Amino acid sequence: DELEEIVKDILAEQDAAKEKVEVSNLTDLNTAISDPTVSEITFVENITLDVETVVDRDVVIDLNGYSLKAPKDLEYPASIMMTIGDDTEVTIKNGVFVDPTTNLNGGMDFFRVGENSVLTLENTSVAISVTAEVVFNDTLDRWQTNSATHRIFVLESNASVSLKDTDITVVAPKTVNFSSYARYNFNI
């Protein structure tokens, strides 16, 4: 029992040593993501990505009412907005993911979740806006524009996504569905 108490005390000290940091730009965000002593990252401004963001450790990202935006003019040859590494638990909450791209020609994956990992989106919105015609398939998580496939979630082996009070919206001038039911704005 004494050894068990010592282990509990050490674990409690380690948890207490974890930091919560505020970020206002992409440099701060990347620094916080790579710092293993940071347990929670809180946005204090909107942040726009310039390349794929990789989160390869357990962390909570609180968007705090702000947005994380995909870069507007990036070429998309099967690009990824955010990758969650293997064996990782990431929670992203309280904000908006925005893809302001007007024409997705090369394929875009918004979240790629690594093996044995869990991504939780809580009280968030994913807003995707395109100018091209959009065709949805029956799985609701992938669509076509200009012969390119776009996916909201790409899950590796044993990966999962948990959506709590999360809206996912795709806005396009024309929507065509493969199935008999049209669902392009949904809340999970």
C-alpha positions as CSV (number, residue, x, y, z in Angstrom):
1,D,0.0,0.0,0.0
2,E,2.9,2.4,0.8
3,L,4.3,1.9,-2.7
4,E,0.9,2.4,-4.3
5,E,0.6,5.8,-2.4
6,I,4.1,6.8,-3.5
7,V,3.1,6.1,-7.2
8,K,-0.1,8.0,-6.8
9,D,1.8,11.0,-5.3
10,I,4.3,11.0,-8.2
11,L,1.5,10.8,-10.8
12,A,-0.4,13.6,-9.1
13,E,2.8,15.8,-9.1
14,Q,3.3,15.1,-12.8
15,D,-0.3,16.1,-13.6
16,A,0.1,19.3,-11.5
17,A,3.3,20.1,-13.4
18,K,1.4,20.1,-16.7
19,E,0.8,23.6,-18.1
20,K,-2.1,25.3,-19.6
21,V,-1.0,27.9,-22.2
22,E,-2.7,30.5,-24.3
23,V,-1.9,30.9,-28.0
24,S,-2.5,33.7,-30.4
25,N,-0.7,32.7,-33.5
26,L,0.5,29.6,-35.5
27,T,4.1,29.7,-34.0
28,D,2.7,29.7,-30.4
29,L,0.3,26.9,-31.4
30,N,3.1,24.7,-32.9
31,T,5.3,25.4,-29.9
32,A,2.6,24.4,-27.4
33,I,1.7,21.2,-29.4
34,S,5.3,20.1,-29.3
35,D,5.8,20.9,-25.6
36,P,5.1,17.7,-23.6
37,T,4.6,19.7,-20.4
38,V,1.5,21.4,-21.9
39,S,-1.7,19.6,-21.2
40,E,-4.2,22.2,-22.5
41,I,-3.9,24.8,-25.2
42,T,-6.4,27.7,-25.2
43,F,-6.8,30.1,-28.2
44,V,-7.0,33.8,-27.6
45,E,-7.2,34.7,-31.4
46,N,-8.2,33.1,-34.6
47,I,-5.3,31.1,-36.1
48,T,-4.7,30.2,-39.8
49,L,-2.6,27.2,-40.7
50,D,0.0,27.4,-43.4
51,V,0.7,23.6,-43.5
52,E,-0.7,20.4,-42.0
53,T,-0.7,20.4,-38.2
54,V,0.4,17.2,-36.5
55,V,-0.6,16.5,-32.9
56,D,1.3,13.4,-31.7
57,R,0.6,13.4,-28.0
58,D,-2.4,13.6,-25.6
59,V,-3.6,17.2,-25.3
60,V,-6.8,19.3,-25.0
61,I,-7.1,22.2,-27.5
62,D,-9.7,24.7,-26.4
63,L,-10.6,27.0,-29.3
64,N,-12.2,29.3,-26.8
65,G,-14.8,30.6,-29.3
66,Y,-12.2,31.3,-31.9
67,S,-11.5,29.5,-35.2
68,L,-8.7,27.4,-36.7
69,K,-8.6,28.0,-40.4
70,A,-7.2,26.0,-43.3
71,P,-5.0,28.1,-45.6
72,K,-6.9,29.7,-48.4
73,D,-4.5,29.4,-51.3
74,L,-2.7,26.2,-50.5
75,E,-2.6,23.6,-53.3
76,Y,-4.4,20.5,-52.3
77,P,-2.9,17.3,-53.7
78,A,-4.5,15.1,-51.0
79,S,-3.6,17.6,-48.2
80,I,-4.5,17.1,-44.6
81,M,-5.6,19.9,-42.2
82,M,-4.8,18.1,-39.0
83,T,-3.2,14.7,-38.2
84,I,-3.6,13.0,-34.9
85,G,-0.6,10.7,-34.3
86,D,-0.7,7.0,-33.3
87,D,-1.7,6.1,-29.8
88,T,-3.0,9.6,-29.0
89,E,-6.0,11.1,-27.4
90,V,-6.9,14.6,-28.5
91,T,-9.9,16.7,-27.5
92,I,-10.7,19.9,-29.5
93,K,-13.5,22.0,-28.1
94,N,-15.4,25.3,-28.1
95,G,-14.8,26.7,-31.6
96,V,-14.8,26.5,-35.3
97,F,-12.7,24.8,-38.0
98,V,-13.0,26.7,-41.2
99,D,-11.9,25.8,-44.7
100,P,-12.3,28.9,-46.8
101,T,-11.1,27.2,-49.9
102,T,-13.2,28.0,-52.9
103,N,-12.2,25.2,-55.2
104,L,-10.8,21.9,-53.9
105,N,-9.3,20.2,-56.9
106,G,-6.7,17.9,-55.4
107,G,-8.5,16.2,-52.5
108,M,-8.6,17.3,-48.9
109,D,-8.7,15.3,-45.7
110,F,-9.6,17.5,-42.7
111,F,-8.7,15.1,-39.9
112,R,-6.5,12.1,-40.2
113,V,-6.6,10.0,-37.0
114,G,-3.7,7.6,-36.4
115,E,-3.8,4.0,-35.2
116,N,-5.3,3.4,-31.8
117,S,-6.1,7.1,-31.4
118,V,-9.2,9.0,-30.3
119,L,-10.2,12.5,-31.6
120,T,-13.0,14.1,-29.7
121,L,-14.7,17.2,-31.1
122,E,-16.8,18.9,-28.5
123,N,-19.0,22.0,-28.9
124,T,-17.4,22.7,-32.3
125,S,-18.3,23.5,-35.8
126,V,-16.6,22.4,-39.0
127,A,-17.5,24.8,-41.8
128,I,-16.4,24.0,-45.4
129,S,-17.2,26.3,-48.3
130,V,-16.6,25.4,-52.0
131,T,-17.6,26.9,-55.3
132,A,-17.6,23.7,-57.2
133,E,-20.6,21.3,-57.5
134,V,-20.5,18.8,-54.6
135,V,-21.6,15.2,-54.8
136,F,-22.1,13.3,-51.6
137,N,-22.0,9.5,-51.2
138,D,-24.0,7.4,-48.8
139,T,-21.4,7.5,-46.0
140,L,-21.9,11.2,-45.4
141,D,-18.3,11.7,-44.6
142,R,-16.9,12.1,-48.1
143,W,-17.8,14.1,-51.1
144,Q,-16.6,14.9,-54.6
145,T,-15.7,18.1,-56.3
146,N,-14.1,18.2,-59.8
147,S,-13.3,14.4,-59.6
148,A,-11.4,14.8,-56.3
149,T,-12.5,13.1,-53.1
150,H,-12.6,15.0,-49.9
151,R,-13.0,13.4,-46.5
152,I,-13.8,14.9,-43.1
153,F,-12.3,12.0,-41.1
154,V,-9.8,9.4,-42.2
155,L,-9.4,6.8,-39.5
156,E,-6.4,4.4,-39.3
157,S,-6.6,1.0,-37.7
158,N,-8.5,1.1,-34.3
159,A,-8.9,4.9,-34.5
160,S,-12.2,6.6,-33.5
161,V,-13.8,10.0,-33.5
162,S,-16.3,11.2,-30.9
163,L,-18.6,14.1,-31.8
164,K,-20.4,15.9,-29.0
165,D,-22.6,18.9,-29.9
166,T,-20.7,19.3,-33.2
167,D,-22.0,20.7,-36.5
168,I,-20.4,19.8,-39.8
169,T,-21.5,22.0,-42.7
170,V,-20.6,22.0,-46.4
171,V,-21.8,25.0,-48.4
172,A,-21.8,24.7,-52.1
173,P,-23.8,26.3,-55.0
174,K,-25.1,22.9,-56.1
175,T,-25.4,19.6,-54.3
176,V,-26.0,16.3,-56.0
177,N,-26.4,13.1,-54.0
178,F,-25.8,9.5,-55.0
179,S,-28.4,8.4,-52.6
180,S,-32.1,9.2,-52.4
181,Y,-31.6,11.3,-49.3
182,A,-29.8,14.7,-49.3
183,R,-27.8,15.4,-46.1
184,Y,-25.2,18.1,-46.4
185,N,-25.7,20.0,-43.2
186,F,-26.0,17.9,-40.1
187,N,-25.5,18.0,-36.4
188,I,-24.1,15.0,-34.5
